[in-house]
Amino acid sequence: MTIFTYGVYVILLDKKVLKSPSFTKRSPDYDPNLDCYYVGMSSKSPEERFQQHLAGRKSCRHVKNHGIRLVPELYEYIPRFTSSKVAKAREKELAVELREGGHAVYWNGDDPSGEDEMPTKDEEIYESMNMASSKAKVDLIELFDNLNDQEAEGVKKFVRWFSDNIKDAGYTRLGKIIKDLPGKIR
């Protein structure tokens, strides 16, 4: 099963972008001594996405015409997400943080009315649980690969028992992890 992840990225823009009213109207409190940025979100790597913008593929015209370089120090601390909706919300949070700091900022989800949809707390919790379950699956596979034959057989018995009793226990997310484990473990 392929799990797509989505990351946030930031691109420094040439200040010539300020000649565009569609850009400047979104940052009315811009400090002219600070930089201009585009904040984006993609399943691609920041480098690949930046090249797409410059080439005009699925591109924001402000980046295509004024993009200078990626600014990893502004986004590399942000984890990747399995939900595009959660990544889009983080994209907005970062853009708003930069804008509130006096920078001129543009992002595709930018809604001047401020009414674009944010994920609920439940969606954020669900995203966090999905990331943890994906990591648990990887950790279980790695652990199993390092067991001797007797230990591996014990793990298989536990996995079969757990699979048979998972519905009664109500652990659906853990059940999904076990269901997705390779056949050698089940």
C-alpha positions as CSV (number, residue, x, y, z in Angstrom):
1,M,0.0,0.0,0.0
2,T,1.4,3.4,-1.0
3,I,1.1,6.1,1.6
4,F,1.4,9.6,0.1
5,T,2.7,12.3,2.4
6,Y,2.4,16.0,2.0
7,G,4.9,18.6,3.0
8,V,4.9,22.4,3.3
9,Y,7.5,24.5,1.6
10,V,8.5,28.2,1.3
11,I,9.9,30.1,-1.7
12,L,11.6,33.5,-1.5
13,L,10.2,35.8,-4.1
14,D,11.8,38.8,-5.8
15,K,10.3,42.1,-4.5
16,K,9.2,42.9,-8.0
17,V,6.2,40.7,-7.1
18,L,4.9,43.7,-5.1
19,K,3.9,45.3,-8.4
20,S,1.1,42.8,-8.7
21,P,-2.1,43.9,-6.9
22,S,-3.3,40.3,-6.5
23,F,-0.2,39.7,-4.4
24,T,-0.1,42.9,-2.4
25,K,-3.8,43.0,-1.5
26,R,-3.2,39.8,0.6
27,S,-0.5,41.4,2.7
28,P,-1.7,45.0,3.5
29,D,0.6,45.3,6.6
30,Y,3.7,44.3,4.8
31,D,7.0,45.8,6.1
32,P,9.1,46.9,3.1
33,N,12.3,45.9,4.9
34,L,11.2,42.2,5.0
35,D,11.0,39.5,2.4
36,C,8.2,38.3,0.1
37,Y,7.3,34.6,0.2
38,Y,5.1,32.0,-1.4
39,V,4.0,29.2,0.9
40,G,2.9,25.9,-0.7
41,M,2.0,22.3,0.1
42,S,2.6,19.3,-2.1
43,S,3.2,15.5,-2.1
44,K,6.4,16.3,-4.1
45,S,9.7,17.2,-2.6
46,P,10.1,21.0,-2.1
47,E,12.9,20.9,-4.7
48,E,10.8,19.1,-7.3
49,R,7.8,21.3,-6.6
50,F,9.9,24.5,-7.0
51,Q,11.1,23.3,-10.4
52,Q,7.5,22.6,-11.5
53,H,6.6,26.2,-10.5
54,L,9.5,27.6,-12.5
55,A,8.7,25.5,-15.5
56,G,5.0,26.6,-15.4
57,R,3.6,23.2,-14.5
58,K,0.8,23.5,-11.9
59,S,2.4,26.8,-11.1
60,C,1.6,29.9,-9.2
61,R,2.4,32.8,-11.5
62,H,4.0,34.7,-8.7
63,V,6.5,31.9,-8.3
64,K,7.0,31.3,-12.0
65,N,7.7,35.0,-12.6
66,H,9.5,35.9,-9.3
67,G,10.7,32.8,-7.6
68,I,14.3,33.0,-6.4
69,R,14.9,30.0,-4.1
70,L,13.5,27.7,-1.5
71,V,13.9,28.8,2.1
72,P,14.2,25.4,4.0
73,E,15.0,27.1,7.4
74,L,11.3,28.2,7.4
75,Y,9.8,24.7,6.8
76,E,12.2,21.9,7.4
77,Y,11.1,21.5,11.0
78,I,7.5,20.8,9.9
79,P,6.8,17.0,9.5
80,R,5.2,15.6,6.4
81,F,1.5,14.6,6.8
82,T,-0.6,11.7,5.3
83,S,-3.6,14.0,5.0
84,S,-3.5,16.8,2.4
85,K,-6.2,18.6,4.4
86,V,-3.9,18.7,7.5
87,A,-0.9,19.8,5.4
88,K,-3.1,22.5,3.8
89,A,-4.0,23.8,7.3
90,R,-0.3,23.8,8.3
91,E,0.5,25.7,5.0
92,K,-2.0,28.3,6.1
93,E,-0.7,28.5,9.6
94,L,2.8,29.1,8.4
95,A,1.7,31.7,5.8
96,V,-0.3,33.6,8.5
97,E,2.7,33.4,10.9
98,L,5.0,34.9,8.3
99,R,2.4,37.5,7.3
100,E,1.8,38.5,11.0
101,G,5.6,39.0,11.2
102,G,5.4,41.7,8.5
103,H,6.4,39.6,5.5
104,A,4.4,39.8,2.2
105,V,3.0,36.2,1.8
106,Y,0.9,34.5,-0.8
107,W,-0.4,30.9,-0.8
108,N,-2.9,29.2,-3.1
109,G,-5.5,28.6,-0.4
110,D,-5.3,32.3,0.5
111,D,-8.8,33.5,1.1
112,P,-8.9,37.2,1.8
113,S,-12.2,36.7,3.7
114,G,-10.4,34.4,6.1
115,E,-13.2,31.8,5.7
116,D,-11.3,28.9,4.2
117,E,-11.8,25.7,6.0
118,M,-9.5,24.5,8.8
119,P,-9.4,20.9,10.0
120,T,-11.2,20.2,13.2
121,K,-9.4,19.0,16.3
122,D,-10.7,15.5,15.6
123,E,-9.1,15.6,12.1
124,E,-5.7,16.7,13.7
125,I,-5.9,13.8,16.2
126,Y,-6.8,11.4,13.4
127,E,-3.8,12.6,11.4
128,S,-1.5,12.2,14.4
129,M,-2.9,8.6,15.0
130,N,-2.3,7.7,11.3
131,M,1.3,8.9,11.4
132,A,1.8,6.9,14.6
133,S,0.3,3.8,13.2
134,S,2.4,4.0,10.0
135,K,5.5,4.3,12.2
136,A,4.4,1.4,14.3
137,K,3.9,-0.8,11.3
138,V,7.5,0.0,10.1
139,D,8.9,-0.6,13.6
140,L,7.0,-4.0,13.8
141,I,8.4,-5.2,10.5
142,E,11.9,-4.2,11.4
143,L,11.6,-5.9,14.8
144,F,10.3,-9.1,13.2
145,D,13.2,-9.2,10.8
146,N,15.6,-9.3,13.7
147,L,14.0,-12.2,15.6
148,N,15.2,-15.8,15.7
149,D,12.8,-18.5,14.4
150,Q,11.4,-19.3,17.9
151,E,10.7,-15.7,18.7
152,A,9.2,-15.1,15.2
153,E,6.8,-18.0,15.8
154,G,5.7,-16.5,19.1
155,V,5.0,-13.2,17.4
156,K,3.0,-14.9,14.7
157,K,0.8,-16.6,17.3
158,F,0.2,-13.3,19.0
159,V,-0.6,-11.6,15.7
160,R,-3.1,-14.4,14.9
161,W,-4.7,-14.2,18.4
162,F,-4.9,-10.4,18.1
163,S,-6.4,-10.5,14.6
164,D,-9.1,-13.0,15.9
165,N,-10.0,-10.8,18.9
166,I,-9.4,-7.3,17.5
167,K,-13.1,-6.5,16.8
168,D,-14.2,-7.6,20.3
169,A,-11.5,-5.3,21.8
170,G,-12.5,-2.4,19.5
171,Y,-8.9,-1.6,18.4
172,T,-9.6,-0.9,14.8
173,R,-6.5,1.2,14.1
174,L,-4.3,-1.5,15.6
175,G,-6.2,-4.1,13.6
176,K,-5.4,-2.1,10.4
177,I,-1.7,-2.2,11.3
178,I,-1.8,-5.9,11.7
179,K,-3.9,-6.5,8.6
180,D,-1.3,-4.6,6.6
181,L,1.7,-6.5,7.9
182,P,3.5,-8.7,5.4
183,G,2.3,-12.4,5.2
184,K,5.5,-13.6,6.8
185,I,4.4,-12.1,10.1
186,R,0.7,-13.1,10.0
